[in-house]
């Protein structure tokens, strides 16, 4: 099956949720100094301002499946687009700190919801032999959104909108959010969801629209798989699933214990503490975002050749080394010119390992009958630790600029040995063979 126009358009539109996901995640980095001045924020209240979006993200990711199952993936994505739009406009027009926090929370709901619904929609509309690449496009868009946020911050900083340029930085995402909302009216529903609701004729029409070669056979396969899923449903938290639960939660936790999102959120503050100007900080952020994008693409191209475990081990060493170097710069108050290159090295190491592996790995270690619940658990551990670290980072960094990076570096050393001794290699292993390998067949 080839990638026809309708399938390509549907993938592009759904993946726009990933672009907004990445943009809203990273745009806060360029606003922290301005927000601190405008609202006289303490390190603690700045942490709340950043972390409140992650609270919304956790809740959005936890509960997005409910409207997704009831009203459909596409229609639920429209709600996420509205949340993105309301958040962008609300943050741009925030009249006090409480209103800013509220609209940041609303944006978090959109991020969390789209992180579940976007890949779900693409996976359900894509043919099996194109599914990996098409779902991977959502991850690519997240990284592209991060780069776009840093570039947008830099351009707005150069335009010199004044002391409250943060309003423009936070509000500009309303443009792609509005585009996302309108374009969602031009794509079909998920054929799998339609079949689940008994709307077989509509599911058949969608399969024909996206260019499915064997429509009767694919439709029959979908219907039979839905029956099997209902028959095989069972609780996740059982002793026999202890290994995949450990693998999914640990990779989610280590993903954030690397400090990746704390660094992305507070990147401009980190550069400012090392003596860089606001303009220079924004430009350095663009370089780091570009590195993230390029290395993510490179990692996605070799993940099935090199293997997940090998990538994680390589990345652990690179992250630990670069984070230790960042800690050294702040502890000794010297060699500040090395900071940008150490952070570029860290981002490259992370993107080549954790960034490319986490969502693939989580989806591979659970059997079919609990895969959805397992992915939700891994996602929850990731976002929960993200919120904890993002809140605490400015508070700890205020007392000791180097301490957070010493901790992150140590966690990457721990990750190296955990991966080395406990993680299986999933490269080239079928899902059924993986169940036997983990003793859960």
N, C-alpha and C positions, 0 to 999 in steps of 0.2 A: 504493500500500500504506500502511495506517495503522499506528500504533504500538500493537500489541495487548499484552495483559497479560503474556504469556510473554516477548515480546521486551523489553518495558520492564523486567521483573524481571531478566532475564539481563544487561541493560546496567547496571542499578543495582548488581548483585552484583559484576560484573567491575570496575566503576569504584570499588568500595570499596578495591580494591588501590591505586588512585590516591590515595584519601584517606589510607591508611596510609603511602604513599610520601611525600606532603607532610608528614604529621604527624611521621614519623620523621626527615625531613630537617631540619625547623625546630626540633624540641623541644629540641635540644642547646643552643640559644641561651640558655635560661633556667637551664641547669645548669652552665655553665662556671665561674662563681665558686665554687659549692659543691663541684664536683669538684676544683678547684684547692686548696681548703682541706682537703678530706677526704683527698686522696692526695698533697698537697704537690707539685703539678705545677709544672714550669718551663714557660715559653712553648713550648719545643720539645715537651715531653711532652703539653702541652695540644693542640698541633697534631696530634700523633700520635693522640690520643684522638678528635679530630674527623675527621681524614682517614682513619683505618682503616676507617670505615664506607664511605667512598668507594672504597677498594680493593676491598672486598666488592661494592660496586655495579658497578664496572667488570667484575669477574669474573662477577657474576650476569648482567649484560647481555650479555656475550660468549657465555656458555654456556647461557643459558636456552632458546635455540632447540633445543638437542639433546633434552632431555626433552620440550619442547613438541611436537616432531615425532614423537617415539617414543611418548609416553604420552598426548598430547593437551594442548590449551591449558588446559582446565578442570581436569584432574587435576594438572597441573603447578602451577597456581595454588593448589591445596590445599597443595602443598609450600611455596610461598611464604608462605601463611598460617601454617603451622607455624613457619617461620623467624621471621616477625614475632613470634609468640607466645613462642617460646623466647628471642628477643632481649629482649623487654620484661621478662619475668620474670627473666632472667639479669642484666640491667642493674640492675633494682630490688634484687636480692639480692647484687650483686657484693661479694665478700669482700676483694678487693684490686684494684689497678690492672690487673694482667694479665688477671684475669677480666672486668673491665669492657671492656677492649679486645677480648677474644675475642668477647663477646656483641654488641658494637658491630659487629664484622666480620660476624657472623651476620645481624644486621639489614640490613647493607649488601647481602648476597646476596639477601635478600628484596626490597629496594628495586629492585635492578638487574633481577632476574628478573621482577617484576611490571610494571616499566616497559616490558618487551618483550611479555610474555604478555597483559597486560590489554588494551592497544589491539589486539593481534593477534586476540584472541578476539572483541572487539566488532566489529572490521572484518569478520571472517569470518561473523558471525551476522546482521549488519545488512544490509538491502536497500540497493541502490546509492543511491537518492535520499534515504535517511536516514543514510547512513554517515558523512558529514562531521560532522553534528550529534551523532550518537551517540558517535563516537570522540572528538569534542571534549569530551564530558561527562567523559571520563577526565582531560583536562587541567584542566577546571574543578574536579574533585575534588582534584587535586594542590594547587591554590591554596587551596581550601577547607580542606584538611588543614593547610596552613601556618598559616592563620588560627586554626584550632582548636587547634593546638599552642601558639600564643602566648596564646590565651585560657585554655587549660588551665594554662599556667605562671603566669599572672596570678592565677587563682583559687586554685591551690595555694599561691602565695606569700602570698595574703591569709589562707588558712586557718592559716598559721603552724605547719607541721609540724616546725619546728626546723632545725638545721644541715644535716641530711641530707634536706631536702625534695626534692633532686634524684632520690632513689629513687622518689618518687611521680610526679615529672614524667616519668621514663623508663619507669616501670612501667605507667602508666595506659593506654598504647596496647595493652596486652594485652587489654583489654575489646573494642575494635572488631576486633582480630585474631581473637579467639575467635568473634565474630559472623560475621566474614568466612569463617572455616573452615566453620562450620555451614551458612551460606547457600549455599556452593559445592556442597553436596550436593542443592540444590533447583533447579539449572539444567541444561540439556542440554549435550551436547558440541557442538563446532563442526561444522556440517554439511560444511564444506570439508575439515576433517581426517578426518571419517568417510569422505567420498568418496575422499580420498587413500589411505586404508587399504583401499579396496574394499568398505566397509560401506555399500553404496548404499541398502539398505532403511532402515537407521537414519538416514541422511542425509535421506531422503525424509520420514521421520516427524518429524524436527526442523523441516524446512522447513514442514510442515503445522502444527506446534505454534506456530511464531512468526508464522503468518498469511501466508505467502507466497502470492500470488494465482495464480501460474503455476508450480506445483511441478515438473511435468515439464520445462518450458522452463528454469527456473532450474537444475535438477539437471543437465540436459544441458549448459548453459553452464559450470557448475562443472567437470564431467568434461572437457570440451574444453579449458578454460583450463589445467587441470592437465597435460594432454598437451603443450600448447604450452610451458608453463614448463619441463617436463623436456627438451623438444627444444631450447629456447633458452638453456639454462644455459651460462654462460661466465664466465671469470675477470673480476674487477673491475679489477685493476691492469693496465690497458693504456693506451697512449698516447692512443687515441681518447677515453678517459673522463677525460682530465686536467682538463677544465673542470668537470664535475660533481663530481669528487673535490675540486678546489680549493674549490668553492662550499660543499660539505657540511662539509669539515674547517674551513674558515675561519669559517663561521657558528657551528660548534660551539665553536671556540676563543674567538671574540669574545664569545660568550654568557657565558663565564666570566671573560674578561679585563675585563668590565665590573665585576667584583667582586660580582656579585649574590649568589652563594651564600656567599662569605666574609662579606658583610654580614648575610645571613640567619642564618648559624651563630653569628656573634659579635656580634649586635645588642646584647645586653645589656652586653657588655664595652665596646662602642663608646660607649654611653650612660654607662656607669660612668666611662670615661676623661674624659668631658665634665662629670662631677660629678653625674649623676643618681643617685638612690637605686635600690635593687633593685626596690622596688614601682613606682616611677615608670617605670623601664626596661621592666618587664613591660607596663605600661599603654600606653606609647608603641609597643611592639612590636605590640600588638593593633591600634592605629591603622594601622600600616604594613601589617599583614596584611590588614586590611579594605580598604585602598586597593588592594592587589595584586589582591584578588578582584574588586572593582567595575570596575577599569580593564581587567582581563583579559576580563571579560564584554563590556565596551564594545568592546574591540579585536576580539573574535571576531565581533561583529555588523557590523563595517565592513571587515573584512579583504578581502572580495571586491569592495568598492566602491572603497576607497582604493588598495589594492594592497600587496603585500609590500614592495617596494623603497621606496616612499614612507614606509611605517610605519617601516622601519629607519632611514631618513634623519632623520625627525622624532625618533625615539627617541635616535639618536646625539647630536644636538644637546642634547636635554634631559638625558641622562645625563652628558655631558661638563660641562655648566654646573653641575649640582647636585653632582657629585663634586668639581669644583674648589672649590665653596663649602664642602663638608665639609673638604677639605684646608686651606682658609683658616682655618676655625674652630680646627682643631687646631694649625696652625703659629703662629697669632697668639695662641692661648689667650684668645680673646675671642668675643663674640656666640654663646655656647653655646646660648642660647634659640632660635637659628635652626636648630640641628642637626636637630631632629625634622622641621621643615618641608622642609629640604634633602633629608633621607632619604625623606620622603614624595614629594617631587618626583622623586627618582631612581627610586623603586619604580614610580611612575605612568608615567614615561618608559620604563622597562624593560618593564613589563607591556604597554604599548601598542605596543611594537615587538618586541624579541627574544622576550619571553615568549609572544606570540601567533603569531609568524612561524616560529620555528626548525623545529619538527617538520613543519609544513605545507611549508615551503620545501624541506627535505631530501627529502621524499617526492615532490616535483615535478620535481627536476632530473635524476633517473636514469631511464633507460629500463626498461621492465618486466622485461627479462631479468636485470638486476643490481640492481633496486630494493632487495630485501631486504638484500643485501650492502652497498649504499651507505648505507642507513639505519643499519646496524650501525656502519659506519665513522664516520658523523657523530655517532652516539651515543657511540662510544668517544672521539672527540676532545673532546667535551663533558665526559664524566665524568673523563677523564684530566687535563684542565686544571683541573677542579674540585678534584681531589685535590691537585694541585701547589699551587694557590693557598691552599686551606684549611689545608694544612700550614704554609706559609711565612708566612701573614698574621700570626699572633700573634708570631712571631719578629721580623719586620720592624717591626711596630707597637710592639713593646717598645723598639726603638731610636729610632724616629721615628713618632709617632702620625699625622702627616700624609702620610708618604711613600707608603703603599699607595694613598691616594686620589688623589695626584698621578699615580701610574702608571695607575690605572684610568681617570682622566679623559683622559690622553694616549692610551690605547688606544681610547677612544670617538671621539677625533678621527681616529685612523688608520682606524677602522672606517667613519667617514663617507665618507672618500675611496675606500676599497676598494669599498664598496657603490655609490658614485656612478659609478665608472669601470668596474667589472668585473661587478656583479651584474645579471642580466636581470630584467625585470618578468614575473612568472609569472601575474599576474591575467588571467583570461579566456582563457588560452592552454591548449589541450588538451595532454595528455601527448605525443601524437604530434608536434604542432607544436613543442613544447619541444625534442624530440630534434633536429628539423631546425634550430631556432634555435641550438642548441649544437653543431651539426655532428656529431651522433652517430646520425643516422637509419640 
